[in-house]
Amino acid sequence: MSRLSEAKSYIANCLERMESQPEPEGQKFPRGTRVRIADDLGETMSHFPSGLNATVKYTSAHAFGSKHIDSYCLDIDDYGEVSWYYEHQLTEITDGE
């Protein structure tokens, strides 16, 4: 099996497992929560999209079993999926915002 095939299989298995597992205790934003990404993400993440609205897809802890309940994968409006944003960089919004 090629490394790419192996990686794709691993990710697919993790995402499938996530569907049957509850979200980790202490996770601030549940899947599907609408959030606003901070305008200033700091120097180390200045290359990430910022100041946009997004939907929470999952945390690293939920999908991959890590201890990072504060690291989020987002589906950014009109942009696509991006990982990993930190909880303190996100603010929950309502659909009208």
N, CA, C and O atoms as a GROMACS GRO file, in nm:
protein
  388
    1MET      N    1   0.085  -0.117   0.000
    1MET     CA    2   0.000   0.000   0.000
    1MET      C    3   0.090   0.124   0.000
    1MET      O    4   0.187   0.130   0.076
    2SER      N    5   0.058   0.220  -0.083
    2SER     CA    6   0.137   0.342  -0.090
    2SER      C    7   0.113   0.427   0.034
    2SER      O    8   0.012   0.410   0.102
    3ARG      N    9   0.204   0.516   0.063
    3ARG     CA   10   0.191   0.605   0.180
    3ARG      C   11   0.065   0.691   0.168
    3ARG      O   12  -0.004   0.714   0.268
    4LEU      N   13   0.035   0.739   0.047
    4LEU     CA   14  -0.084   0.820   0.027
    4LEU      C   15  -0.210   0.738   0.053
    4LEU      O   16  -0.302   0.786   0.120
    5SER      N   17  -0.216   0.618   0.003
    5SER     CA   18  -0.332   0.530   0.026
    5SER      C   19  -0.347   0.498   0.174
    5SER      O   20  -0.459   0.494   0.226
    6GLU      N   21  -0.237   0.475   0.239
    6GLU     CA   22  -0.238   0.446   0.382
    6GLU      C   23  -0.293   0.566   0.462
    6GLU      O   24  -0.374   0.549   0.552
    7ALA      N   25  -0.248   0.685   0.427
    7ALA     CA   26  -0.294   0.807   0.495
    7ALA      C   27  -0.443   0.829   0.471
    7ALA      O   28  -0.516   0.861   0.565
    8LYS      N   29  -0.488   0.813   0.348
    8LYS     CA   30  -0.630   0.831   0.316
    8LYS      C   31  -0.716   0.731   0.393
    8LYS      O   32  -0.824   0.766   0.442
    9SER      N   33  -0.669   0.608   0.403
    9SER     CA   34  -0.742   0.505   0.475
    9SER      C   35  -0.750   0.538   0.624
    9SER      O   36  -0.855   0.522   0.686
   10TYR      N   37  -0.640   0.584   0.681
   10TYR     CA   38  -0.636   0.622   0.822
   10TYR      C   39  -0.736   0.734   0.850
   10TYR      O   40  -0.812   0.727   0.946
   11ILE      N   41  -0.735   0.837   0.769
   11ILE     CA   42  -0.826   0.951   0.788
   11ILE      C   43  -0.971   0.906   0.773
   11ILE      O   44  -1.056   0.946   0.853
   12ALA      N   45  -1.000   0.826   0.673
   12ALA     CA   46  -1.136   0.777   0.653
   12ALA      C   47  -1.184   0.696   0.774
   12ALA      O   48  -1.298   0.712   0.818
   13ASN      N   49  -1.097   0.611   0.828
   13ASN     CA   50  -1.134   0.532   0.946
   13ASN      C   51  -1.158   0.621   1.068
   13ASN      O   52  -1.252   0.596   1.144
   14CYS      N   53  -1.076   0.723   1.086
   14CYS     CA   54  -1.093   0.815   1.199
   14CYS      C   55  -1.224   0.892   1.187
   14CYS      O   56  -1.298   0.906   1.285
   15LEU      N   57  -1.254   0.941   1.068
   15LEU     CA   58  -1.377   1.017   1.049
   15LEU      C   59  -1.500   0.928   1.063
   15LEU      O   60  -1.604   0.972   1.114
   16GLU      N   61  -1.490   0.804   1.020
   16GLU     CA   62  -1.600   0.710   1.036
   16GLU      C   63  -1.622   0.678   1.184
   16GLU      O   64  -1.735   0.675   1.231
   17ARG      N   65  -1.512   0.654   1.257
   17ARG     CA   66  -1.521   0.626   1.400
   17ARG      C   67  -1.584   0.744   1.474
   17ARG      O   68  -1.661   0.725   1.568
   18MET      N   69  -1.551   0.865   1.432
   18MET     CA   70  -1.601   0.986   1.496
   18MET      C   71  -1.755   0.991   1.491
   18MET      O   72  -1.818   1.041   1.584
   19GLU      N   73  -1.813   0.940   1.385
   19GLU     CA   74  -1.958   0.942   1.370
   19GLU      C   75  -2.028   0.860   1.479
   19GLU      O   76  -2.144   0.888   1.512
   20SER      N   77  -1.960   0.762   1.535
   20SER     CA   78  -2.022   0.676   1.636
   20SER      C   79  -1.976   0.708   1.778
   20SER      O   80  -2.023   0.646   1.873
   21GLN      N   81  -1.886   0.803   1.793
   21GLN     CA   82  -1.833   0.839   1.924
   21GLN      C   83  -1.885   0.976   1.967
   21GLN      O   84  -1.900   1.066   1.885
   22PRO      N   85  -1.913   0.991   2.098
   22PRO     CA   86  -1.955   1.124   2.144
   22PRO      C   87  -1.838   1.222   2.137
   22PRO      O   88  -1.721   1.182   2.140
   23GLU      N   89  -1.871   1.349   2.129
   23GLU     CA   90  -1.766   1.451   2.132
   23GLU      C   91  -1.696   1.448   2.267
   23GLU      O   92  -1.759   1.416   2.368
   24PRO      N   93  -1.569   1.481   2.270
   24PRO     CA   94  -1.495   1.477   2.396
   24PRO      C   95  -1.552   1.573   2.500
   24PRO      O   96  -1.600   1.682   2.467
   25GLU      N   97  -1.548   1.532   2.624
   25GLU     CA   98  -1.592   1.618   2.733
   25GLU      C   99  -1.502   1.741   2.738
   25GLU      O  100  -1.380   1.731   2.728
   26GLY      N  101  -1.564   1.857   2.751
   26GLY     CA  102  -1.489   1.982   2.758
   26GLY      C  103  -1.473   2.053   2.625
   26GLY      O  104  -1.420   2.164   2.620
   27GLN      N  105  -1.518   1.991   2.517
   27GLN     CA  106  -1.511   2.055   2.386
   27GLN      C  107  -1.606   2.173   2.384
   27GLN      O  108  -1.726   2.155   2.407
   28LYS      N  109  -1.557   2.293   2.358
   28LYS     CA  110  -1.638   2.414   2.366
   28LYS      C  111  -1.740   2.425   2.253
   28LYS      O  112  -1.856   2.457   2.278
   29PHE      N  113  -1.698   2.400   2.129
   29PHE     CA  114  -1.786   2.416   2.014
   29PHE      C  115  -1.821   2.279   1.955
   29PHE      O  116  -1.734   2.212   1.898
   30PRO      N  117  -1.947   2.236   1.967
   30PRO     CA  118  -1.988   2.109   1.907
   30PRO      C  119  -1.982   2.115   1.754
   30PRO      O  120  -1.979   2.223   1.695
   31ARG      N  121  -1.980   2.000   1.693
   31ARG     CA  122  -1.985   1.992   1.547
   31ARG      C  123  -2.107   2.068   1.497
   31ARG      O  124  -2.215   2.061   1.555
   32GLY      N  125  -2.088   2.142   1.388
   32GLY     CA  126  -2.198   2.217   1.329
   32GLY      C  127  -2.214   2.358   1.383
   32GLY      O  128  -2.293   2.436   1.329
   33THR      N  129  -2.140   2.393   1.488
   33THR     CA  130  -2.148   2.528   1.544
   33THR      C  131  -2.093   2.628   1.444
   33THR      O  132  -1.989   2.605   1.382
   34ARG      N  133  -2.163   2.740   1.429
   34ARG     CA  134  -2.116   2.848   1.343
   34ARG      C  135  -2.025   2.937   1.425
   34ARG      O  136  -2.059   2.976   1.536
   35VAL      N  137  -1.908   2.967   1.371
   35VAL     CA  138  -1.809   3.047   1.442
   35VAL      C  139  -1.752   3.155   1.350
   35VAL      O  140  -1.757   3.145   1.228
   36ARG      N  141  -1.698   3.257   1.413
   36ARG     CA  142  -1.624   3.363   1.343
   36ARG      C  143  -1.478   3.346   1.382
   36ARG      O  144  -1.445   3.334   1.500
   37ILE      N  145  -1.391   3.344   1.282
   37ILE     CA  146  -1.247   3.333   1.305
   37ILE      C  147  -1.194   3.473   1.334
   37ILE      O  148  -1.230   3.569   1.267
   38ALA      N  149  -1.109   3.484   1.434
   38ALA     CA  150  -1.051   3.612   1.472
   38ALA      C  151  -0.979   3.676   1.353
   38ALA      O  152  -0.927   3.607   1.266
   39ASP      N  153  -0.976   3.810   1.352
   39ASP     CA  154  -0.905   3.883   1.247
   39ASP      C  155  -0.754   3.863   1.258
   39ASP      O  156  -0.685   3.851   1.158
   40ASP      N  157  -0.705   3.861   1.382
   40ASP     CA  158  -0.561   3.847   1.407
   40ASP      C  159  -0.536   3.712   1.471
   40ASP      O  160  -0.574   3.689   1.586
   41LEU      N  161  -0.472   3.622   1.398
   41LEU     CA  162  -0.443   3.487   1.447
   41LEU      C  163  -0.304   3.476   1.508
   41LEU      O  164  -0.265   3.369   1.556
   42GLY      N  165  -0.231   3.584   1.505
   42GLY     CA  166  -0.094   3.580   1.555
   42GLY      C  167   0.004   3.551   1.444
   42GLY      O  168  -0.034   3.505   1.336
   43GLU      N  169   0.128   3.579   1.472
   43GLU     CA  170   0.233   3.568   1.370
   43GLU      C  171   0.250   3.427   1.314
   43GLU      O  172   0.271   3.410   1.194
   44THR      N  173   0.240   3.326   1.400
   44THR     CA  174   0.264   3.190   1.353
   44THR      C  175   0.153   3.134   1.266
   44THR      O  176   0.172   3.034   1.197
   45MET      N  177   0.035   3.199   1.269
   45MET     CA  178  -0.076   3.153   1.186
   45MET      C  179  -0.124   3.261   1.090
   45MET      O  180  -0.238   3.258   1.044
   46SER      N  181  -0.038   3.356   1.061
   46SER     CA  182  -0.077   3.468   0.974
   46SER      C  183  -0.109   3.422   0.831
   46SER      O  184  -0.173   3.496   0.756
   47HIS      N  185  -0.067   3.304   0.794
   47HIS     CA  186  -0.095   3.251   0.661
   47HIS      C  187  -0.231   3.180   0.653
   47HIS      O  188  -0.273   3.139   0.545
   48PHE      N  189  -0.300   3.164   0.766
   48PHE     CA  190  -0.432   3.101   0.771
   48PHE      C  191  -0.539   3.204   0.736
   48PHE      O  192  -0.522   3.322   0.764
   49PRO      N  193  -0.650   3.160   0.676
   49PRO     CA  194  -0.762   3.252   0.654
   49PRO      C  195  -0.813   3.305   0.788
   49PRO      O  196  -0.825   3.229   0.884
   50SER      N  197  -0.842   3.434   0.794
   50SER     CA  198  -0.890   3.495   0.918
   50SER      C  199  -1.005   3.589   0.888
   50SER      O  200  -1.028   3.627   0.774
   51GLY      N  201  -1.078   3.627   0.995
   51GLY     CA  202  -1.187   3.721   0.981
   51GLY      C  203  -1.304   3.669   0.900
   51GLY      O  204  -1.380   3.748   0.843
   52LEU      N  205  -1.321   3.539   0.895
   52LEU     CA  206  -1.428   3.477   0.815
   52LEU      C  207  -1.520   3.393   0.903
   52LEU      O  208  -1.484   3.358   1.015
   53ASN      N  209  -1.637   3.362   0.852
   53ASN     CA  210  -1.730   3.273   0.921
   53ASN      C  211  -1.705   3.130   0.875
   53ASN      O  212  -1.663   3.106   0.762
   54ALA      N  213  -1.734   3.037   0.965
   54ALA     CA  214  -1.708   2.896   0.936
   54ALA      C  215  -1.800   2.808   1.018
   54ALA      O  216  -1.870   2.854   1.108
   55THR      N  217  -1.798   2.680   0.984
   55THR     CA  218  -1.873   2.578   1.058
   55THR      C  219  -1.774   2.477   1.114
   55THR      O  220  -1.684   2.431   1.043
   56VAL      N  221  -1.790   2.443   1.242
   56VAL     CA  222  -1.703   2.344   1.306
   56VAL      C  223  -1.730   2.207   1.248
   56VAL      O  224  -1.844   2.161   1.244
   57LYS      N  225  -1.623   2.141   1.202
   57LYS     CA  226  -1.634   2.004   1.151
   57LYS      C  227  -1.604   1.904   1.263
   57LYS      O  228  -1.681   1.811   1.286
   58TYR      N  229  -1.490   1.923   1.332
   58TYR     CA  230  -1.451   1.833   1.441
   58TYR      C  231  -1.327   1.888   1.509
   58TYR      O  232  -1.263   1.982   1.461
   59THR      N  233  -1.294   1.828   1.623
   59THR     CA  234  -1.168   1.860   1.690
   59THR      C  235  -1.069   1.747   1.662
   59THR      O  236  -1.106   1.636   1.622
   60SER      N  237  -0.944   1.777   1.685
   60SER     CA  238  -0.841   1.675   1.671
   60SER      C  239  -0.868   1.560   1.767
   60SER      O  240  -0.846   1.443   1.733
   61ALA      N  241  -0.914   1.593   1.886
   61ALA     CA  242  -0.944   1.489   1.986
   61ALA      C  243  -1.056   1.397   1.940
   61ALA      O  244  -1.048   1.275   1.957
   62HIS      N  245  -1.160   1.454   1.883
   62HIS     CA  246  -1.275   1.374   1.841
   62HIS      C  247  -1.242   1.283   1.723
   62HIS      O  248  -1.278   1.165   1.723
   63ALA      N  249  -1.175   1.336   1.625
   63ALA     CA  250  -1.147   1.258   1.505
   63ALA      C  251  -1.029   1.162   1.519
   63ALA      O  252  -1.033   1.050   1.469
   64PHE      N  253  -0.925   1.207   1.589
   64PHE     CA  254  -0.801   1.130   1.588
   64PHE      C  255  -0.758   1.079   1.725
   64PHE      O  256  -0.653   1.016   1.739
   65GLY      N  257  -0.840   1.107   1.827
   65GLY     CA  258  -0.808   1.055   1.960
   65GLY      C  259  -0.695   1.128   2.030
   65GLY      O  260  -0.640   1.076   2.128
   66SER      N  261  -0.660   1.246   1.982
   66SER     CA  262  -0.554   1.322   2.049
   66SER      C  263  -0.611   1.388   2.175
   66SER      O  264  -0.730   1.374   2.204
   67LYS      N  265  -0.528   1.457   2.248
   67LYS     CA  266  -0.572   1.527   2.368
   67LYS      C  267  -0.609   1.672   2.338
   67LYS      O  268  -0.639   1.748   2.430
   68HIS      N  269  -0.608   1.711   2.212
   68HIS     CA  270  -0.630   1.850   2.173
   68HIS      C  271  -0.778   1.880   2.148
   68HIS      O  272  -0.822   1.885   2.033
   69ILE      N  273  -0.855   1.898   2.257
   69ILE     CA  274  -0.997   1.931   2.241
   69ILE      C  275  -1.015   2.076   2.197
   69ILE      O  276  -1.125   2.117   2.162
   70ASP      N  277  -0.906   2.153   2.198
   70ASP     CA  278  -0.915   2.294   2.160
   70ASP      C  279  -0.861   2.323   2.020
   70ASP      O  280  -0.843   2.439   1.984
   71SER      N  281  -0.835   2.218   1.940
   71SER     CA  282  -0.787   2.233   1.802
   71SER      C  283  -0.897   2.189   1.706
   71SER      O  284  -0.936   2.073   1.705
   72TYR      N  285  -0.946   2.284   1.625
   72TYR     CA  286  -1.064   2.262   1.544
   72TYR      C  287  -1.035   2.260   1.394
   72TYR      O  288  -0.955   2.339   1.342
   73CYS      N  289  -1.102   2.168   1.326
   73CYS     CA  290  -1.109   2.168   1.181
   73CYS      C  291  -1.237   2.243   1.144
   73CYS      O  292  -1.344   2.213   1.197
   74LEU      N  293  -1.225   2.341   1.054
   74LEU     CA  294  -1.339   2.423   1.016
   74LEU      C  295  -1.368   2.411   0.867
   74LEU      O  296  -1.278   2.389   0.786
   75ASP      N  297  -1.494   2.427   0.834
   75ASP     CA  298  -1.535   2.443   0.695
   75ASP      C  299  -1.564   2.592   0.679
   75ASP      O  300  -1.668   2.641   0.722
   76ILE      N  301  -1.470   2.664   0.619
   76ILE     CA  302  -1.478   2.809   0.608
   76ILE      C  303  -1.565   2.846   0.488
   76ILE      O  304  -1.548   2.794   0.378
   77ASP      N  305  -1.660   2.938   0.513
   77ASP     CA  306  -1.752   2.982   0.408
   77ASP      C  307  -1.675   3.028   0.284
   77ASP      O  308  -1.581   3.107   0.293
   78ASP      N  309  -1.716   2.978   0.168
   78ASP     CA  310  -1.658   3.016   0.039
   78ASP      C  311  -1.507   2.993   0.031
   78ASP      O  312  -1.439   3.058  -0.048
   79TYR      N  313  -1.455   2.901   0.113
   79TYR     CA  314  -1.312   2.873   0.111
   79TYR      C  315  -1.284   2.724   0.114
   79TYR      O  316  -1.214   2.671   0.027
   80GLY      N  317  -1.341   2.655   0.214
   80GLY     CA  318  -1.319   2.512   0.226
   80GLY      C  319  -1.269   2.472   0.364
   80GLY      O  320  -1.272   2.552   0.458
   81GLU      N  321  -1.224   2.349   0.375
   81GLU     CA  322  -1.183   2.290   0.502
   81GLU      C  323  -1.039   2.328   0.536
   81GLU      O  324  -0.948   2.316   0.454
   82VAL      N  325  -1.021   2.374   0.661
   82VAL     CA  326  -0.888   2.411   0.709
   82VAL      C  327  -0.873   2.364   0.854
   82VAL      O  328  -0.965   2.378   0.934
   83SER      N  329  -0.757   2.309   0.886
   83SER     CA  330  -0.723   2.266   1.022
   83SER      C  331  -0.587   2.325   1.059
   83SER      O  332  -0.508   2.346   0.967
   84TRP      N  333  -0.557   2.352   1.171
   84TRP     CA  334  -0.621   2.347   1.300
   84TRP      C  335  -0.625   2.488   1.357
   84TRP      O  336  -0.523   2.555   1.368
   85TYR      N  337  -0.744   2.530   1.393
   85TYR     CA  338  -0.764   2.658   1.460
   85TYR      C  339  -0.779   2.632   1.609
   85TYR      O  340  -0.834   2.530   1.649
   86TYR      N  341  -0.729   2.724   1.690
   86TYR     CA  342  -0.740   2.710   1.834
   86TYR      C  343  -0.871   2.773   1.884
   86TYR      O  344  -0.920   2.870   1.828
   87GLU      N  345  -0.923   2.714   1.989
   87GLU     CA  346  -1.050   2.758   2.047
   87GLU      C  347  -1.054   2.908   2.075
   87GLU      O  348  -1.157   2.972   2.052
   88HIS      N  349  -0.944   2.963   2.125
   88HIS     CA  350  -0.944   3.106   2.160
   88HIS      C  351  -0.949   3.197   2.037
   88HIS      O  352  -0.968   3.318   2.051
   89GLN      N  353  -0.933   3.141   1.918
   89GLN     CA  354  -0.939   3.218   1.795
   89GLN      C  355  -1.079   3.221   1.734
   89GLN      O  356  -1.101   3.284   1.631
   90LEU      N  357  -1.173   3.153   1.800
   90LEU     CA  358  -1.308   3.137   1.748
   90LEU      C  359  -1.412   3.196   1.841
   90LEU      O  360  -1.397   3.190   1.963
   91THR      N  361  -1.517   3.253   1.783
   91THR     CA  362  -1.629   3.306   1.858
   91THR      C  363  -1.757   3.252   1.796
   91THR      O  364  -1.776   3.260   1.675
   92GLU      N  365  -1.844   3.196   1.880
   92GLU     CA  366  -1.971   3.144   1.828
   92GLU      C  367  -2.056   3.259   1.775
   92GLU      O  368  -2.062   3.367   1.834
   93ILE      N  369  -2.122   3.233   1.663
   93ILE     CA  370  -2.210   3.333   1.602
   93ILE      C  371  -2.346   3.270   1.574
   93ILE      O  372  -2.362   3.148   1.579
   94THR      N  373  -2.443   3.355   1.546
   94THR     CA  374  -2.574   3.308   1.501
   94THR      C  375  -2.579   3.323   1.351
   94THR      O  376  -2.496   3.391   1.292
   95ASP      N  377  -2.676   3.261   1.288
   95ASP     CA  378  -2.686   3.264   1.142
   95ASP      C  379  -2.697   3.406   1.086
   95ASP      O  380  -2.657   3.429   0.972
   96GLY      N  381  -2.751   3.500   1.163
   96GLY     CA  382  -2.768   3.636   1.115
   96GLY      C  383  -2.641   3.720   1.118
   96GLY      O  384  -2.641   3.833   1.069
   97GLU      N  385  -2.535   3.667   1.176
   97GLU     CA  386  -2.412   3.746   1.189
   97GLU      C  387  -2.318   3.726   1.072
   97GLU      O  388  -2.210   3.785   1.068
   0.00000   0.00000   0.00000
